[in-house]
């Protein structure tokens, strides 16, 4: 995560004593992780929660994913950054939308 806001935001999410390290081999696999390659195979409803001011995930890639999923995609936009969905009012709104989605599709 190499955006200006990532370090400080990630630090706020870490519990005390968290060791921020990963094996070097993750670099070898990182460029091969492309979940969008499999989106056309999805046959169930999908909730896409998009943070409009995300500096880590491109809005274009999320819009492309929604397009591939077509009517299976339920898209929710939030006027916040990538890490804002994990705390505070962003978190509360995101969770409420998840609960609504699950009630709609699982009950």
N, CA, C and O atoms as CSV, one atom per row, in Angstrom:
chain,resi,resn,atom,element,x,y,z
A,1,UNK,N,N,0.849,-1.163,0.000
A,1,UNK,CA,C,0.000,0.000,0.000
A,1,UNK,C,C,0.897,1.229,0.000
A,1,UNK,O,O,1.538,1.560,0.997
A,2,UNK,N,N,0.921,1.882,-1.132
A,2,UNK,CA,C,1.894,2.956,-1.303
A,2,UNK,C,C,1.270,4.321,-1.569
A,2,UNK,O,O,1.868,5.156,-2.249
A,3,UNK,N,N,0.093,4.548,-1.045
A,3,UNK,CA,C,-0.517,5.868,-1.209
A,3,UNK,C,C,-0.239,6.716,0.031
A,3,UNK,O,O,0.019,6.169,1.104
A,4,UNK,N,N,-0.287,8.046,-0.102
A,4,UNK,CA,C,0.050,8.924,1.031
A,4,UNK,C,C,-0.781,8.665,2.289
A,4,UNK,O,O,-0.281,8.822,3.403
A,5,UNK,N,N,-2.041,8.272,2.121
A,5,UNK,CA,C,-2.903,8.077,3.286
A,5,UNK,C,C,-2.830,6.672,3.874
A,5,UNK,O,O,-3.324,6.443,4.978
A,6,UNK,N,N,-2.229,5.737,3.165
A,6,UNK,CA,C,-2.271,4.327,3.572
A,6,UNK,C,C,-1.573,4.053,4.904
A,6,UNK,O,O,-2.127,3.359,5.756
A,7,UNK,N,N,-0.388,4.576,5.092
A,7,UNK,CA,C,0.379,4.238,6.289
A,7,UNK,C,C,-0.346,4.667,7.563
A,7,UNK,O,O,-0.544,3.862,8.473
A,8,UNK,N,N,-0.735,5.921,7.622
A,8,UNK,CA,C,-1.406,6.429,8.823
A,8,UNK,C,C,-2.750,5.742,9.050
A,8,UNK,O,O,-3.098,5.408,10.183
A,9,UNK,N,N,-3.502,5.533,7.975
A,9,UNK,CA,C,-4.808,4.884,8.110
A,9,UNK,C,C,-4.651,3.442,8.565
A,9,UNK,O,O,-5.399,2.976,9.424
A,10,UNK,N,N,-3.695,2.743,8.004
A,10,UNK,CA,C,-3.466,1.347,8.381
A,10,UNK,C,C,-3.009,1.257,9.837
A,10,UNK,O,O,-3.430,0.359,10.567
A,11,UNK,N,N,-2.152,2.180,10.255
A,11,UNK,CA,C,-1.690,2.185,11.657
A,11,UNK,C,C,-2.844,2.341,12.638
A,11,UNK,O,O,-2.839,1.736,13.710
A,12,UNK,N,N,-3.834,3.154,12.272
A,12,UNK,CA,C,-4.989,3.348,13.154
A,12,UNK,C,C,-5.819,2.064,13.293
A,12,UNK,O,O,-6.510,1.882,14.294
A,13,UNK,N,N,-5.754,1.190,12.311
A,13,UNK,CA,C,-6.526,-0.054,12.351
A,13,UNK,C,C,-5.800,-1.184,13.075
A,13,UNK,O,O,-6.428,-2.165,13.473
A,14,UNK,N,N,-4.490,-1.058,13.249
A,14,UNK,CA,C,-3.696,-2.129,13.854
A,14,UNK,C,C,-3.910,-2.215,15.361
A,14,UNK,O,O,-3.891,-1.199,16.056
A,15,UNK,N,N,-4.113,-3.430,15.863
A,15,UNK,CA,C,-4.189,-3.585,17.322
A,15,UNK,C,C,-2.799,-3.447,17.941
A,15,UNK,O,O,-1.788,-3.597,17.254
A,16,UNK,N,N,-2.756,-3.166,19.218
A,16,UNK,CA,C,-1.481,-3.050,19.915
A,16,UNK,C,C,-0.710,-4.361,19.788
A,16,UNK,O,O,-1.280,-5.441,19.944
A,17,UNK,N,N,0.576,-4.263,19.506
A,17,UNK,CA,C,1.420,-5.444,19.373
A,17,UNK,C,C,1.436,-6.049,17.975
A,17,UNK,O,O,2.136,-7.034,17.742
A,18,UNK,N,N,0.669,-5.475,17.032
A,18,UNK,CA,C,0.630,-5.995,15.666
A,18,UNK,C,C,2.005,-5.885,15.031
A,18,UNK,O,O,2.656,-4.845,15.127
A,19,UNK,N,N,2.450,-6.956,14.380
A,19,UNK,CA,C,3.731,-6.964,13.690
A,19,UNK,C,C,3.442,-6.784,12.198
A,19,UNK,O,O,2.857,-7.663,11.565
A,20,UNK,N,N,3.848,-5.661,11.647
A,20,UNK,CA,C,3.568,-5.321,10.264
A,20,UNK,C,C,4.663,-5.867,9.359
A,20,UNK,O,O,5.603,-5.156,9.003
A,21,UNK,N,N,4.530,-7.131,8.994
A,21,UNK,CA,C,5.512,-7.741,8.101
A,21,UNK,C,C,4.834,-8.842,7.288
A,21,UNK,O,O,3.783,-9.358,7.667
A,22,UNK,N,N,5.449,-9.181,6.182
A,22,UNK,CA,C,4.945,-10.245,5.317
A,22,UNK,C,C,6.141,-10.957,4.687
A,22,UNK,O,O,7.237,-10.402,4.599
A,23,UNK,N,N,5.912,-12.183,4.257
A,23,UNK,CA,C,6.973,-12.938,3.585
A,23,UNK,C,C,7.272,-12.301,2.227
A,23,UNK,O,O,6.370,-11.794,1.559
A,24,UNK,N,N,8.528,-12.332,1.831
A,24,UNK,CA,C,8.938,-11.744,0.551
A,24,UNK,C,C,8.243,-12.418,-0.628
A,24,UNK,O,O,8.037,-11.782,-1.661
A,25,UNK,N,N,7.879,-13.685,-0.495
A,25,UNK,CA,C,7.261,-14.406,-1.610
A,25,UNK,C,C,5.922,-13.812,-2.047
A,25,UNK,O,O,5.440,-14.110,-3.140
A,26,UNK,N,N,5.324,-12.981,-1.206
A,26,UNK,CA,C,4.054,-12.358,-1.584
A,26,UNK,C,C,4.233,-11.455,-2.811
A,26,UNK,O,O,3.297,-11.284,-3.592
A,27,UNK,N,N,5.409,-10.887,-2.984
A,27,UNK,CA,C,5.696,-10.024,-4.138
A,27,UNK,C,C,5.606,-10.813,-5.435
A,27,UNK,O,O,5.147,-10.292,-6.452
A,28,UNK,N,N,6.037,-12.055,-5.403
A,28,UNK,CA,C,6.018,-12.907,-6.603
A,28,UNK,C,C,4.593,-13.171,-7.054
A,28,UNK,O,O,4.336,-13.283,-8.252
A,29,UNK,N,N,3.669,-13.271,-6.121
A,29,UNK,CA,C,2.279,-13.610,-6.447
A,29,UNK,C,C,1.376,-12.391,-6.624
A,29,UNK,O,O,0.313,-12.497,-7.235
A,30,UNK,N,N,1.778,-11.255,-6.107
A,30,UNK,CA,C,0.914,-10.077,-6.088
A,30,UNK,C,C,0.384,-9.648,-7.436
A,30,UNK,O,O,-0.782,-9.270,-7.544
A,31,UNK,N,N,1.198,-9.693,-8.454
A,31,UNK,CA,C,0.750,-9.239,-9.775
A,31,UNK,C,C,-0.162,-10.239,-10.470
A,31,UNK,O,O,-0.748,-9.922,-11.505
A,32,UNK,N,N,-0.289,-11.431,-9.923
A,32,UNK,CA,C,-1.144,-12.461,-10.515
A,32,UNK,C,C,-2.546,-12.465,-9.904
A,32,UNK,O,O,-3.433,-13.172,-10.384
A,33,UNK,N,N,-2.741,-11.685,-8.859
A,33,UNK,CA,C,-4.037,-11.627,-8.185
A,33,UNK,C,C,-4.964,-10.696,-8.954
A,33,UNK,O,O,-4.876,-9.475,-8.822
A,34,UNK,N,N,-5.837,-11.265,-9.743
A,34,UNK,CA,C,-6.771,-10.504,-10.571
A,34,UNK,C,C,-8.164,-11.116,-10.474
A,34,UNK,O,O,-8.589,-11.823,-11.388
A,35,UNK,N,N,-8.885,-10.855,-9.379
A,35,UNK,CA,C,-10.204,-11.465,-9.214
A,35,UNK,C,C,-11.192,-11.097,-10.316
A,35,UNK,O,O,-12.149,-11.835,-10.552
A,36,UNK,N,N,-10.980,-9.973,-10.992
A,36,UNK,CA,C,-11.897,-9.572,-12.057
A,36,UNK,C,C,-11.935,-10.611,-13.188
A,36,UNK,O,O,-12.912,-10.684,-13.933
A,37,UNK,N,N,-10.877,-11.404,-13.312
A,37,UNK,CA,C,-10.842,-12.457,-14.343
A,37,UNK,C,C,-11.980,-13.458,-14.152
A,37,UNK,O,O,-12.406,-14.096,-15.114
A,38,UNK,N,N,-12.467,-13.600,-12.940
A,38,UNK,CA,C,-13.474,-14.607,-12.634
A,38,UNK,C,C,-14.879,-14.026,-12.485
A,38,UNK,O,O,-15.835,-14.771,-12.267
A,39,UNK,N,N,-15.010,-12.730,-12.596
A,39,UNK,CA,C,-16.303,-12.075,-12.367
A,39,UNK,C,C,-17.385,-12.588,-13.307
A,39,UNK,O,O,-18.545,-12.682,-12.907
A,40,UNK,N,N,-17.039,-12.916,-14.525
A,40,UNK,CA,C,-18.057,-13.374,-15.484
A,40,UNK,C,C,-18.645,-14.727,-15.116
A,40,UNK,O,O,-19.684,-15.119,-15.647
A,41,UNK,N,N,-17.993,-15.438,-14.217
A,41,UNK,CA,C,-18.482,-16.754,-13.789
A,41,UNK,C,C,-19.441,-16.682,-12.607
A,41,UNK,O,O,-20.066,-17.683,-12.258
A,42,UNK,N,N,-19.563,-15.530,-11.997
A,42,UNK,CA,C,-20.400,-15.378,-10.802
A,42,UNK,C,C,-21.877,-15.394,-11.192
A,42,UNK,O,O,-22.288,-14.730,-12.143
A,43,UNK,N,N,-22.657,-16.156,-10.450
A,43,UNK,CA,C,-24.083,-16.284,-10.751
A,43,UNK,C,C,-24.985,-15.857,-9.595
A,43,UNK,O,O,-26.208,-15.966,-9.692
A,44,UNK,N,N,-24.400,-15.380,-8.519
A,44,UNK,CA,C,-25.193,-14.957,-7.359
A,44,UNK,C,C,-25.130,-13.436,-7.233
A,44,UNK,O,O,-24.276,-12.802,-7.853
A,45,UNK,N,N,-26.008,-12.851,-6.450
A,45,UNK,CA,C,-25.959,-11.407,-6.232
A,45,UNK,C,C,-24.653,-10.998,-5.550
A,45,UNK,O,O,-24.116,-11.727,-4.716
A,46,UNK,N,N,-24.157,-9.819,-5.921
A,46,UNK,CA,C,-22.901,-9.309,-5.379
A,46,UNK,C,C,-23.111,-7.866,-4.926
A,46,UNK,O,O,-23.664,-7.046,-5.660
A,47,UNK,N,N,-22.663,-7.570,-3.711
A,47,UNK,CA,C,-22.687,-6.199,-3.217
A,47,UNK,C,C,-21.313,-5.592,-3.440
A,47,UNK,O,O,-20.325,-6.063,-2.877
A,48,UNK,N,N,-21.245,-4.553,-4.253
A,48,UNK,CA,C,-20.006,-3.814,-4.473
A,48,UNK,C,C,-20.104,-2.511,-3.701
A,48,UNK,O,O,-20.937,-1.659,-4.011
A,49,UNK,N,N,-19.263,-2.358,-2.706
A,49,UNK,CA,C,-19.247,-1.142,-1.901
A,49,UNK,C,C,-18.043,-0.319,-2.336
A,49,UNK,O,O,-16.894,-0.689,-2.093
A,50,UNK,N,N,-18.328,0.791,-2.978
A,50,UNK,CA,C,-17.293,1.602,-3.610
A,50,UNK,C,C,-17.076,2.901,-2.838
A,50,UNK,O,O,-17.998,3.695,-2.652
A,51,UNK,N,N,-15.849,3.094,-2.398
A,51,UNK,CA,C,-15.458,4.353,-1.755
A,51,UNK,C,C,-14.986,5.292,-2.860
A,51,UNK,O,O,-13.957,5.050,-3.491
A,52,UNK,N,N,-15.727,6.342,-3.087
A,52,UNK,CA,C,-15.464,7.226,-4.223
A,52,UNK,C,C,-14.121,7.939,-4.164
A,52,UNK,O,O,-13.609,8.368,-5.197
A,53,UNK,N,N,-13.544,8.073,-2.979
A,53,UNK,CA,C,-12.253,8.755,-2.844
A,53,UNK,C,C,-11.136,7.767,-2.508
A,53,UNK,O,O,-10.164,8.111,-1.834
A,54,UNK,N,N,-11.293,6.545,-2.986
A,54,UNK,CA,C,-10.311,5.481,-2.741
A,54,UNK,C,C,-9.015,5.800,-3.471
A,54,UNK,O,O,-9.036,6.127,-4.657
A,55,UNK,N,N,-7.897,5.710,-2.778
A,55,UNK,CA,C,-6.599,5.955,-3.406
A,55,UNK,C,C,-5.853,4.654,-3.681
A,55,UNK,O,O,-4.768,4.670,-4.262
A,56,UNK,N,N,-6.431,3.528,-3.268
A,56,UNK,CA,C,-5.770,2.228,-3.472
A,56,UNK,C,C,-6.396,1.406,-4.593
A,56,UNK,O,O,-5.688,0.731,-5.340
A,57,UNK,N,N,-7.707,1.457,-4.711
A,57,UNK,CA,C,-8.418,0.679,-5.719
A,57,UNK,C,C,-9.016,1.660,-6.723
A,57,UNK,O,O,-9.699,2.612,-6.345
A,58,UNK,N,N,-8.754,1.420,-7.994
A,58,UNK,CA,C,-9.226,2.368,-9.000
A,58,UNK,C,C,-10.732,2.258,-9.203
A,58,UNK,O,O,-11.286,1.162,-9.284
A,59,UNK,N,N,-11.374,3.405,-9.281
A,59,UNK,CA,C,-12.802,3.469,-9.542
A,59,UNK,C,C,-13.125,2.801,-10.875
A,59,UNK,O,O,-14.164,2.156,-11.017
A,60,UNK,N,N,-12.244,2.956,-11.836
A,60,UNK,CA,C,-12.440,2.344,-13.156
A,60,UNK,C,C,-12.542,0.821,-13.048
A,60,UNK,O,O,-13.394,0.214,-13.696
A,61,UNK,N,N,-11.684,0.201,-12.239
A,61,UNK,CA,C,-11.727,-1.258,-12.116
A,61,UNK,C,C,-13.020,-1.715,-11.437
A,61,UNK,O,O,-13.569,-2.762,-11.781
A,62,UNK,N,N,-13.494,-0.939,-10.486
A,62,UNK,CA,C,-14.741,-1.293,-9.810
A,62,UNK,C,C,-15.935,-1.130,-10.745
A,62,UNK,O,O,-16.851,-1.953,-10.736
A,63,UNK,N,N,-15.925,-0.084,-11.538
A,63,UNK,CA,C,-17.000,0.120,-12.510
A,63,UNK,C,C,-16.982,-0.984,-13.570
A,63,UNK,O,O,-18.038,-1.438,-14.012
A,64,UNK,N,N,-15.793,-1.414,-13.974
A,64,UNK,CA,C,-15.663,-2.514,-14.935
A,64,UNK,C,C,-16.213,-3.809,-14.332
A,64,UNK,O,O,-16.886,-4.581,-15.015
A,65,UNK,N,N,-15.929,-4.037,-13.073
A,65,UNK,CA,C,-16.445,-5.220,-12.394
A,65,UNK,C,C,-17.969,-5.185,-12.358
A,65,UNK,O,O,-18.619,-6.192,-12.641
A,66,UNK,N,N,-18.537,-4.048,-12.016
A,66,UNK,CA,C,-19.991,-3.901,-11.985
A,66,UNK,C,C,-20.589,-4.164,-13.359
A,66,UNK,O,O,-21.642,-4.793,-13.471
A,67,UNK,N,N,-19.935,-3.694,-14.385
A,67,UNK,CA,C,-20.419,-3.898,-15.754
A,67,UNK,C,C,-20.402,-5.389,-16.109
A,67,UNK,O,O,-21.354,-5.899,-16.701
A,68,UNK,N,N,-19.336,-6.076,-15.750
A,68,UNK,CA,C,-19.236,-7.518,-16.026
A,68,UNK,C,C,-20.324,-8.283,-15.275
A,68,UNK,O,O,-20.932,-9.200,-15.827
A,69,UNK,N,N,-20.569,-7.911,-14.020
A,69,UNK,CA,C,-21.573,-8.597,-13.210
A,69,UNK,C,C,-22.993,-8.285,-13.661
A,69,UNK,O,O,-23.913,-9.070,-13.429
A,70,UNK,N,N,-23.164,-7.147,-14.302
A,70,UNK,CA,C,-24.474,-6.761,-14.819
A,70,UNK,C,C,-25.523,-6.677,-13.731
A,70,UNK,O,O,-25.284,-6.068,-12.689
A,71,UNK,N,N,-26.693,-7.285,-13.955
A,71,UNK,CA,C,-27.788,-7.165,-12.983
A,71,UNK,C,C,-27.517,-7.880,-11.654
A,71,UNK,O,O,-28.252,-7.674,-10.688
A,72,UNK,N,N,-26.499,-8.697,-11.590
A,72,UNK,CA,C,-26.152,-9.364,-10.326
A,72,UNK,C,C,-25.471,-8.413,-9.353
A,72,UNK,O,O,-25.404,-8.689,-8.156
A,73,UNK,N,N,-24.965,-7.295,-9.862
A,73,UNK,CA,C,-24.242,-6.329,-9.019
A,73,UNK,C,C,-25.203,-5.328,-8.397
A,73,UNK,O,O,-26.009,-4.702,-9.086
A,74,UNK,N,N,-25.102,-5.194,-7.104
A,74,UNK,CA,C,-25.779,-4.115,-6.395
A,74,UNK,C,C,-24.663,-3.187,-5.921
A,74,UNK,O,O,-23.850,-3.564,-5.077
A,75,UNK,N,N,-24.629,-1.986,-6.463
A,75,UNK,CA,C,-23.523,-1.061,-6.218
A,75,UNK,C,C,-23.944,0.024,-5.232
A,75,UNK,O,O,-24.979,0.670,-5.393
A,76,UNK,N,N,-23.115,0.203,-4.212
A,76,UNK,CA,C,-23.316,1.266,-3.232
A,76,UNK,C,C,-22.081,2.154,-3.259
A,76,UNK,O,O,-20.955,1.662,-3.195
A,77,UNK,N,N,-22.291,3.448,-3.352
A,77,UNK,CA,C,-21.196,4.420,-3.354
A,77,UNK,C,C,-21.162,5.159,-2.020
A,77,UNK,O,O,-22.198,5.446,-1.420
A,78,UNK,N,N,-19.952,5.456,-1.576
A,78,UNK,CA,C,-19.742,6.187,-0.330
A,78,UNK,C,C,-18.758,7.325,-0.618
A,78,UNK,O,O,-17.723,7.084,-1.239
A,79,UNK,N,N,-19.046,8.543,-0.188
A,79,UNK,CA,C,-18.163,9.688,-0.464
A,79,UNK,C,C,-16.989,9.744,0.528
A,79,UNK,O,O,-16.774,10.752,1.201
A,80,UNK,N,N,-16.238,8.638,0.601
A,80,UNK,CA,C,-15.151,8.500,1.568
A,80,UNK,C,C,-13.947,7.824,0.918
A,80,UNK,O,O,-14.018,7.376,-0.226
A,81,UNK,N,N,-12.848,7.756,1.656
A,81,UNK,CA,C,-11.638,7.094,1.183
A,81,UNK,C,C,-11.617,5.617,1.536
A,81,UNK,O,O,-12.501,5.119,2.233
A,82,UNK,N,N,-10.612,4.931,1.053
A,82,UNK,CA,C,-10.472,3.478,1.197
A,82,UNK,C,C,-10.587,3.013,2.646
A,82,UNK,O,O,-11.310,2.058,2.933
A,83,UNK,N,N,-9.899,3.659,3.538
A,83,UNK,CA,C,-9.853,3.208,4.931
A,83,UNK,C,C,-11.009,3.723,5.776
A,83,UNK,O,O,-11.223,3.237,6.887
A,84,UNK,N,N,-11.754,4.695,5.273
A,84,UNK,CA,C,-12.848,5.288,6.041
A,84,UNK,C,C,-14.028,4.341,6.225
A,84,UNK,O,O,-14.872,4.565,7.092
A,85,UNK,N,N,-14.092,3.301,5.429
A,85,UNK,CA,C,-15.193,2.346,5.539
A,85,UNK,C,C,-14.988,1.388,6.715
A,85,UNK,O,O,-15.891,0.626,7.059
A,86,UNK,N,N,-13.812,1.423,7.328
A,86,UNK,CA,C,-13.494,0.503,8.416
A,86,UNK,C,C,-13.753,1.078,9.809
A,86,UNK,O,O,-13.666,0.356,10.802
A,87,UNK,N,N,-14.066,2.357,9.885
A,87,UNK,CA,C,-14.288,2.980,11.196
A,87,UNK,C,C,-15.381,4.046,11.101
A,87,UNK,O,O,-15.734,4.498,10.011
A,88,UNK,N,N,-15.898,4.428,12.238
A,88,UNK,CA,C,-16.819,5.566,12.329
A,88,UNK,C,C,-18.084,5.432,11.510
A,88,UNK,O,O,-18.619,4.336,11.338
A,89,UNK,N,N,-18.552,6.552,11.012
A,89,UNK,CA,C,-19.822,6.579,10.281
A,89,UNK,C,C,-19.737,5.827,8.952
A,89,UNK,O,O,-20.734,5.271,8.493
A,90,UNK,N,N,-18.554,5.806,8.330
A,90,UNK,CA,C,-18.379,5.021,7.104
A,90,UNK,C,C,-18.608,3.540,7.362
A,90,UNK,O,O,-19.254,2.848,6.575
A,91,UNK,N,N,-18.073,3.071,8.468
A,91,UNK,CA,C,-18.252,1.677,8.869
A,91,UNK,C,C,-19.720,1.385,9.157
A,91,UNK,O,O,-20.266,0.379,8.704
A,92,UNK,N,N,-20.346,2.271,9.909
A,92,UNK,CA,C,-21.750,2.069,10.271
A,92,UNK,C,C,-22.636,1.992,9.028
A,92,UNK,O,O,-23.482,1.104,8.922
A,93,UNK,N,N,-22.445,2.913,8.092
A,93,UNK,CA,C,-23.248,2.919,6.860
A,93,UNK,C,C,-22.958,1.673,6.031
A,93,UNK,O,O,-23.881,1.052,5.503
A,94,UNK,N,N,-21.677,1.301,5.912
A,94,UNK,CA,C,-21.314,0.108,5.147
A,94,UNK,C,C,-21.942,-1.150,5.708
A,94,UNK,O,O,-22.443,-1.985,4.954
A,95,UNK,N,N,-21.920,-1.298,7.030
A,95,UNK,CA,C,-22.502,-2.480,7.674
A,95,UNK,C,C,-24.020,-2.499,7.501
A,95,UNK,O,O,-24.598,-3.555,7.249
A,96,UNK,N,N,-24.664,-1.349,7.633
A,96,UNK,CA,C,-26.114,-1.294,7.420
A,96,UNK,C,C,-26.469,-1.727,6.002
A,96,UNK,O,O,-27.452,-2.441,5.804
A,97,UNK,N,N,-25.690,-1.309,5.022
A,97,UNK,CA,C,-25.936,-1.717,3.648
A,97,UNK,C,C,-25.699,-3.215,3.464
A,97,UNK,O,O,-26.415,-3.865,2.701
A,98,UNK,N,N,-24.708,-3.765,4.152
A,98,UNK,CA,C,-24.462,-5.206,4.080
A,98,UNK,C,C,-25.632,-5.988,4.679
A,98,UNK,O,O,-26.082,-6.977,4.101
A,99,UNK,N,N,-26.116,-5.545,5.825
A,99,UNK,CA,C,-27.251,-6.217,6.462
A,99,UNK,C,C,-28.475,-6.174,5.550
A,99,UNK,O,O,-29.175,-7.174,5.390
A,100,UNK,N,N,-28.725,-5.007,4.955
A,100,UNK,CA,C,-29.856,-4.866,4.028
A,100,UNK,C,C,-29.698,-5.820,2.844
A,100,UNK,O,O,-30.664,-6.463,2.432
A,101,UNK,N,N,-28.500,-5.912,2.304
A,101,UNK,CA,C,-28.222,-6.801,1.178
A,101,UNK,C,C,-28.469,-8.264,1.577
A,101,UNK,O,O,-29.114,-9.008,0.837
A,102,UNK,N,N,-27.963,-8.670,2.730
A,102,UNK,CA,C,-28.149,-10.055,3.184
A,102,UNK,C,C,-29.623,-10.364,3.440
A,102,UNK,O,O,-30.094,-11.447,3.091
A,103,UNK,N,N,-30.345,-9.442,4.036
A,103,UNK,CA,C,-31.771,-9.661,4.273
A,103,UNK,C,C,-32.523,-9.816,2.935
A,103,UNK,O,O,-33.405,-10.664,2.796
A,104,UNK,N,N,-32.158,-9.002,1.992
A,104,UNK,CA,C,-32.820,-9.036,0.683
A,104,UNK,C,C,-32.574,-10.354,-0.038
A,104,UNK,O,O,-33.474,-10.886,-0.688
A,105,UNK,N,N,-31.363,-10.880,0.074
A,105,UNK,CA,C,-30.997,-12.049,-0.731
A,105,UNK,C,C,-30.949,-13.380,0.025
A,105,UNK,O,O,-30.929,-14.444,-0.594
A,106,UNK,N,N,-30.931,-13.324,1.341
A,106,UNK,CA,C,-30.807,-14.576,2.089
A,106,UNK,C,C,-32.037,-14.959,2.906
A,106,UNK,O,O,-32.143,-16.103,3.346
A,107,UNK,N,N,-32.961,-14.036,3.119
A,107,UNK,CA,C,-34.152,-14.367,3.910
A,107,UNK,C,C,-35.316,-14.714,3.022
A,107,UNK,O,O,-36.401,-15.018,3.517
